[in-house]
Amino acid sequence: MDRFSEGAGRLTDGIPAEDLAKVGVCTIPEGKGIFPNLTVDENLIMMTHASQSLEEIQSVTFKRFPQLGNKRKQLAGTLSGGEQQMLSMSRALSTNPKLLLLTNYLWD
């Protein structure tokens, strides 16, 4: 991995994932990180945590990705590749991250 040579970067080597999440770092794992045998709505339920309700997550998701709102009862594994990426991105964006780490697989 390349090291930064200038700017206000900070090394994160050895910092536990939960500590990175607490300061607003989020990543989308390879493989998109969705549950293919659950519906879009059920995947959104899996994204809920103490600080956000399902309604808040649905509102943000369907505002950013309106076509997912039309497929709420559809199994995530049957969505198109782009729609699966939208659902995966919704998972990450639901945390309101300060930094979102993406890999180039999203754009293949």
C-alpha angles and dihedrals in degrees: 000000000000118000122224114254100192142006132056097306124147128205114241098187110138096008110132115247092240090057091051090050091052091059093048106267115141133172136191108229122228108269091043096265097247129133103242095194093054127076123251089259092049090050089053090051088055088057095059119111137166096285100048134046126219089250091056092049092047091049093052093042097049092043091055096035108025094174090065087061089063091053101046094128095042121106109255091228090062094053119104116264091257092050090050088053090051090052091048091048089051089058091055096041092049087073091058091229125203088209126025117194115207131179124214093253087086091068099045 
